[in-house]
Every structure is written in structure tokens, then in C-alpha cells.
């Protein structure tokens, strides 16, 4: 093994260490980030954002925030499989949208995907203000079931929710969605409560996450209502503000995992931070780890969980956008195990 290889591995290991870790949470077994492969070569176009596993456990569904169609990726190799998955009911690419930012999956196999909802004008925001739900066909190669595609709306709900928190009109105008997840919990009467969690990247003064109740399935084109779930101030990285870029509810941990990333005006990255927010917490977060200082994480999902000797282990999948069109750094993905003792 060369000195360069040893030094690189040492830096990667150090990137995951957080002194004074709280609540006995530790991020371990991080793999080396690997690129996405297409026709035997590294794909330098995809800007990886939302991600969710496929039912077979060996592949995942990946959103590219510059195009509406979704990619099927082999988890072991990073190889893109088949043609991107699209739908006649997906918004058309027009150079400005839909700009997918987050993806979620419920226990009935329904995927949710959301656009950034940002822009300097009402027209620009409209191209990115999409929230869809869909399922894949039961048989054959992965394909979207056209009959399952439904749209919902949260643009006005986001604006109203921010105003209700006393956010200034100037900051409300900067709103940008980046995180999406599903939280499902059974009540004492056995009924299932399902919520869609929506995380905002901007305004950047605080991390803000809201929830929409989906326990009663909304009708197509319904306007969803949002209630505040939690908010906290993320620490800066090397003087650069940290912004929510990914999130996922972890049932085994009974809480939400949030990733913040730090990117300066020169398109340079300053590290990602993983936080944990237990159910019922509204105004603070536990910092778990700081990782991959030279990339920008924009996707997070769960690959499974288990109990081992009294410890709960949750396998995570991260995707890194890296803005390859500007930085020439290809998007990548990585797995790790979060342990709660």
C-alpha cells in the first residue's frame, strides 16, 4: 500500500470522529465514496439528490436534480441500469425544473419526490414547485406505474408556515425545499399515523422541518397542510453556514436524521454534519458526526436495521451531488452504519 493510499484512508477515518459524542450514537463502517458508472466509465453529469432503495435490496432509485427522469443504480458497483425511469405525468424538463431535491418511501411501496420550490420570480418557482407520489410496476424491469402517479401541492403551505413562525418576508422569499421523508407510527389503538416530513434548505438562519398528515390519503392535486416539527441552528463549518441538504426518519432510533452541508460562494465544500433529532424534540439536535469535507451530501436513506448485543445498528446510504457541471467532481455514494448503544 502506498503512502498516499495510507494517508487518504487516515484522513477519511478522521473525518468521521466527533469528540464528545452525545446519546451514544456513533457513525461507523463508512465505505470509500464511489462514483456512478455508465457504460464502464464514470458518469460526470448526474447531480445526485434524492435516493431510496428498491424492494430487491440490491439496487436504489436516484434523482438527478437537473432532469425529471430517475435512475436505477446497482448498490454494489454504482452501475446505472437500463434507461432512466420517467412518466408522461412527470413535469417536463425546461432548463429550470423540476429540480428534484428529496425522495421518500412509505411502507406500502409508494415513492414521493419533491422539487426545490425556489426561485426569484413566481414563474421560476412554479417550474420547481412539484410534489409527486408514484409506485413501480409489480413485474418486469423497474418502471413507473402511470396509473399510480399523483400530484400534491405545498407551495402555499410552506409560505404560510414560515410566516406563522415570524420569518421576515425577505427570508420567506428565499425558501427552498431540500429534504423529504416519511414518518409512520402506530397509535395505541393500532391505527397507523403517516406523515410527510419536508425540510427546508433556506432560509438558512435555522434548519426547519415541517410535517403534513397523510394518515387519510389525500386526493390527487390536494393542497397539503404543514405543521412545524422542529427547528434548530446548525453550526458553521470553517466559517461557512450549514444548510439542510438531506433527511430521513429512522424508526429503529425513533427520530429524524438530518444532514447539513456547507458550500461557499466559490462552489467549494466545507464538510457535512449528521444530526439526530428524537421524536418529540422541537428546538435542538444532537451532532453525530462530521464527514467527507471535500464533497456535498444531498441524499440520505436507510438500507435496514438490526439489534446486535443490545446495540441498534442502522445502515445508511449517502449520495453526494458535488455540482459536477461546475466543480468537475463526479457525484458519488457511500454507505455507513449508525450505531446506538
N, C-alpha and C positions, 0 to 999 in steps of 0.2 A: 504494500500500500504506500502510495507516495505521500510526501509531507503535505502537499496541497490537499489531498483527499482527507488526511487525518485532521488538518486544520479546519476544513469545511465541516466535517462531521462534528467537531468540537463546538464550532460556532452554532450549528443547528441545535445541538443539545443544550447549550447555554441559553438559547433564545426561549426555551420553554420553562426556565427556572424563575419562580416568583418567590422571593424570601417572605416569610411571614404569612404563608398561605392560610386562608381562613376556612372554616367549616369543613376541614378535612377533604377538600376537593383537590385532585391532582390530575394534570393532563400528562399522559404517558404514551409510550409506544408510537410516537409520531413517525410516519414513513417519510422518506425523502419526497418532496413535491415532484410530480411527474407531469409532462405536457400531454396534450391531446394529440393523437396521431391520426393522420388521414392519408391513405394510400402509401403507408410506410414512412411518411415524413411528418415533422412537427407542424401542427396547424398554428399559424401565426395570425389568424383572423378572428376566431371566436373570442368574444369577451364574456367570460363565464360569469353568470349571476345565479339565478335560482336553480335549485337542484333537489331532486327527490329520487329515492330508489324505486326500481321496478320490482314487480312481485317475484321474479325468479331469483332475486338476491345477488345476481352476478353482474347486473347492469344498472345504470341510472339514467334518468332523464335530465337533460341540461338545457337551460335557457341561454341564448346568446342575445345580449341586450341591444344588438343592432339589427335584429331580424325577428319576424314573428314565429317562424318555424322552430321546433325543438329538436335536440339531438339525442340519440341513444348512444351511450358510451359504455364500453366494457370496463368494469371496475378494476380488473387485474392488470390490464395493459394500457388503458386510456384510448383504445382504438374506437373511432367513430364507426358505428354500424349502420349500414343502409342509408337511405335518403332521409333528410330532416322531416319530422312529423309536422304537418300543417293541417289546416281546416279551412273550408270555404267561409266559415263563420269567424275565423280569426281576423283581426284588423289587418289591413294591407300595409306593407312597408311603404313609407313615403319619404324616407330620409330623416324623419323626425320621430317616428314612433313605430311600434307601441312602446319600445324601450322597456322590455321585461326586466324586473328587478327582484322579484321574490316568487317562490313557489311553495306550495303546501300540499299535504296529502291527508285525507281523513281515513277512518277505519273501514269505510265502505269502498275504498279504492278510487275515490274521486279526487282529482287534482284541481288545485286552484292556482292561478297565476295573475300577477298584478303588474301594471305599468307604473312608471315613476310619478305620474300625476304632477309634474313640474313644468315650468315654462315661464317666459317673460310676458306672454300675452295669453288671453283666453283661448285663442285659436291654437297656439302651440301646446297649451296644457291639454286641450281636447284630444290631440293626437296621442297623448300618453296616458290618458285617464281611462284605462281599461282594467276590468276585473272579470276574469272568466273562470268557469268551472267546467271540467270535462272528464271523461273516462276513456280508457283504452278498450279496444275490442277484445273480446274474450279469447279468440282463437287467432292463430297465424302470427306473422311478424307484428311487432308493435305498430299500432295505427290508432288514430283518434276516432272514436265513435261519433260521427257527425250529429246523431240524434241526441247525444248527451251534452253538447256544448250549450252553456247558458251564460248570459252576461248579468252582472250586477253593478251597482253604482255606489261609490263612496266619496266622490269629489266634494260634494257639498257637505257631507258629514265630517270630513277632515277639517274643512274650513270652520265649520260651526264648533267642533270640538276644541280647536286651537283658540278660538275667540272666547270660549267658555272658560279656558284656563288663563285668560287675561293676556294672551300673547298679542303684541302690537300688530297693527295692520301691515307694517313693513315686513315683519318676520312671517306673518301668515302668508304673505305673497311669495315667500321663499320655500314654501312647503315642498317636500319631496319624499315619496314613499320609497323604502328600500327593503323592508323586512316583511315576511308573511309566514304565518304558521297556524296550525290548528291545535286547539286545546280541547280535549274531551275528558269529562269527569262524570262518574255515576253518582247520583244523589242517593240519599238514604232510602228512598222509595224504589230505587233500581232504575229510574229513568236516566237517560243519557243527556248531559248538557254539552253541546258542541259550540265552540266559539272560534271565530276567525280573528286572529291577532294580527294587527297591522302596525309596523314600526316605521317611524319617520327618520330619515337621514337629516332633514332640515325642517324647521330651524335648527341650527347647530349649537344653540346655547345649552340645550339639555337633550338627553335621549328621551324620546316619548313613544309609548306603545299604547294602542287603543284596542278595544275588543268589540266585535259585533256578534250578537247572539244568533246562532244558526240552528238552535235546537228544534225549532219549527222551520222546515225547509222553506227558504224564501222563493217566491215566484220569479220566473225569468224577468229580467230588467228591473228588479226591485231596487229601491233605494235603501241601503242598509243604515242602521243607526249605530253610532260609535259611542262607547263609554270609556273614560280613562282607566287604564290598567295599572301602569306605573310610569314613573319618570325619575331620572337621576342624572347627575352631572358626571360625565366621563372625564378621566384625567387626560391631560395633554401628553403627547409623545414628542419629545425633543422640541417643545415649544409649539407644536402644531396641534390644532384642535382635532379631537377624535369624534367620529361620526358613526352612528349605527349603519352597518352595511349588511348584516345578516342576523337571523334569529331562528330559534326552533324551540318548541315546547318539549321537555323531556319528562314523560310520565313516570319513569323509574325514579327520577330525582324530585318530582313534584315541584317543578319550577321551569322558568324560561332561561335559555342560554342566549346571550346577546354577544355579537361580535362588533367591535368598533374598529375602524381603520383610520389612519392618519395620512393624508395626502396634501402636499403643499401646492402653491400656485404654479410651480415649475414641473408639476406632474411627478415629483419624487415621493416615494413612500417612506413612512417613518414607523412602521410596525402596526400590528393588530393586537387587540386585547380581548380576551374572552371573559365575560361576566356571567354570574349566575344570580337570578332573582327568584327566591322561593315564592310559592303561591301565598297570596295574602300580603306580600310586601308591596308598598306603593311608592316609596321615596328613596330607596337605596339599593345598591348592588354589591355583590362580593366579587372582587377581582380574582380570577382563577389563574390566568397565565397571559404572558405577552409572547407573541410568536411571529416568526417569519418577517423580520424587519424590512426586507427588500421587496415585498410583494403586497398586494391589496386583496384581502379576503372579501368576497361578495356573496358567497353561498355557504350554507350550513344545513346538514340534515343528519338524521340518525340512521345507523345501519343495524341496530339491535342493542339489546342489553341483557345482562345476566347477573346473578348473585353468586359470589365466589368467596367462601370463607367469611361471611359477614360483610364483605365489601360489595358495593354495587358498581358494575362496570358498564359504561355506555360507549359504544363505538360511534365515532363521529366521522363525517366526511366534509371536508372544506373544499371550496373552489375559489380560485384566485383569478380575478379579472385581469389586472395588470395593464389595462389600456394598451394592448399591443400596437394599435394603429398609431399611437404617439410615442410609446416608450420602446417599441420593438422587443418587448419582453413577452413571450408567449404566455397565454393563460395556462394555469396548472391546477392540479388537485392533489389532495393529501388526506390520509386517514390518521386518526389518533384515538386513544382510549381515555375517557374521563372516568376517574375512579373516586368514589365517595366511600370513605371508611367510617 
